[in-house]
Amino acid sequence: MRAVCVVGLGLIGGSVLRAAVRAGRPAWGVTSSTSDESAARADDFEVVSTLEAALGRAASEDALVVVAVPLPAVEGVLRTVAAVAPECWLTDVVSVKQPVADLVARVAPTTRYAGCHPMAGRAVSGWASGSAALFDDAPWVTVADEETDPAAWREAAALALDCGAHVVPTTASEHDAAVARVSHLPHILAAILAATGAGGGPLALSLAAGSFTDGTRVAGTRAELVLAMCEGNRGPLLDAVDDALGRLGAARGALASTGGLAATVRAGNAARAELLALRSTEDREEVRIDLTDVEAFDDLRSLGAGGGRVLRFEDDVAVGDLPG
Amino acid sequence: MRAVCVVGLGLIGGSVLRAAVRAGRPAWGVTSSTSDESAARADDFEVVSTLEAALGRAASEDALVVVAVPLPAVEGVLRTVAAVAPECWLTDVVSVKQPVADLVARVAPTTRYAGCHPMAGRAVSGWASGSAALFDDAPWVTVADEETDPAAWREAAALALDCGAHVVPTTASEHDAAVARVSHLPHILAAILAATGAGGGPLALSLAAGSFTDGTRVAGTRAELVLAMCEGNRGPLLDAVDDALGRLGAARGALASTGGLAATVRAGNAARAELLALRSTEDREEVRIDLTDVEAFDDLRSLGAGGGRVLRFEDDVAVGDLPG
């Protein structure tokens, strides 16, 4: 099994290192955080002292390098990758994909790179919060752009499966647009709802029940986490906010003119039903994609676009399923 | 203890009848639903066959009449009240208060009326869904407007306490403005979020995690319930939607110009913290209001405006608490 070098040992990186070891892979990590470093060592994981040494070993063992640092730190790591392991297998687990792809193309263009995003974030951070089981049954986006090296995609996807996740293939830009809608917009609307409720004073908050409690839960997330996440995906998030603004404006107009919110409420009903149907494990259709086919990437992207996923590889065939 | 006549035996009315009996009050109900009628009788509650008979008995026993029918049916019930029991003690548990107050003033002006709203709705309906414990520890708004008869307020508040709830005194219009923000707007924003997420196609929905699941939960509520609730409170809901639109537009503008969402996210953080602090049972300050005082209603409304509540009566003193 291919060795794994994890750069960054916070919640996600620390969980990747544990899950890779659980899968039986040779694996080591490196981190600029002395607390994560000592915590990982105390848990008997191998931590190399310097980034150069960790990446040098990756080069000599032909390992897969996993960049698991926050977006602002990615460029610095990539510069060292370009210097020490310029042709390594490379992936990353940062929550936006186009900005990282652009950095890789600019700073470390000779690496064999396919970007990833395991959808398993939580409102906690650091090595101690991680777990080998964090990714079990979670979606793990693996970018299959036109310019992605198919062999690099296969390496990244294999790691995702080894970590217990299922693979959702898509493009970097489609990923960023999707997470703007389902991961970033919810934080903004929760903040707006919380503030509008509080604008009604203590009386309004004292009358708040389940709908308000649920709708504002993620407004309690640490502001730094939310800002990093949202502001790093600014363009796609603007599109999502504009879509929401348009829908809310239309609801406002209908309420003011005819008093009728039926279109808004029924669209919400239908969308929620679609979400639950997509999550149902019944009636899913098996899909098999021959990775040696010239159109394999097209098929993989179609699979992801349809809400499908890859569950395992059988030799050169990706086996997955689609909602029925 | 004063007898109670409950008109309408759905979720809320059926629970009021059960809770009144649990408190030891003589109580009977009446309903136009044959299924609720037979279900209540099967559970050994007294159901009178006609509205006229139920209200006639209320008049002769000087009972408190509780109107627990949907808003569109209120006027018809009030016409019968005016004909059969024109001076009865009267309250209602409809989820908007100004429209009901206007109806009472027009149709049954000689009743001794104070409106209520127990904050214990659920996405189910009918006698079978009710429970004597539905209101335990829940807020129960009891309207104390300038024109409310203090004795009628006391009767309505006493029923709320007997049902296990705590009393939140406020005005009809302040109630309607508050629930627009914390009960109705959450349904609209959940519908907008669900539709905007689904607008990203199956890919987006397949990547949705906890923030989206929580934020769209009430978008699954039956459309008829949501529409009745929202459209019955149109004016105050428009104000709440406009407030949310303004905040979302400001967030959009900041994201587009400076990229910064800090103001939005931090306001959401603060509002969520305020919600949790208000719910904390620690550091609450005891409040005692002498109901024989001429300014008692002012004090009660201030209590509600500050997030406070009445927990019991000690002779002519309302004893409650305020957040610290």
Interface residues (C-beta under 8 A of the other chain):
Chain A: M119 A120 G121 P139 V141 V168 T170 E174 H175 A177 A178 V179 R181 V182 S183 L185 P186 H187 I188 L189 A190 A191 I192 L193 A194 A195 T196 G197 A198 G199 G200 G201 P202 L203 A204 L205 S206 L207 A208 A209 G210 S211 F212 T213 D214 G215 T216 R217 V218 A219 G220 T221 A223 V226 L227 C230 E231 R234 L237 L238 A240 V241 D242 D243 A244 L245 R247 L248 G249 A251 R252 L255 A256 G259 G260 L261 A262 T264 V265 R266 A267 G268 N269 A270 A271 R272 A273 E274 L275 L276 L278 G304 A305 G306 G307 G308 R309 P323
Chain B: M119 A120 G121 P139 V141 V168 T170 E174 H175 A177 A178 V179 R181 V182 S183 L185 P186 H187 I188 L189 A190 A191 I192 L193 A194 A195 T196 G197 A198 G199 G200 G201 P202 L203 A204 L205 S206 L207 A208 A209 G210 S211 F212 T213 D214 G215 T216 R217 V218 A219 G220 T221 A223 V226 L227 C230 E231 R234 L237 L238 A240 V241 D242 D243 A244 L245 R247 L248 G249 A251 R252 L255 A256 G259 G260 L261 A262 T264 V265 R266 A267 G268 N269 A270 A271 R272 A273 E274 L275 L276 L278 G304 A305 G306 G307 G308 R309 P323
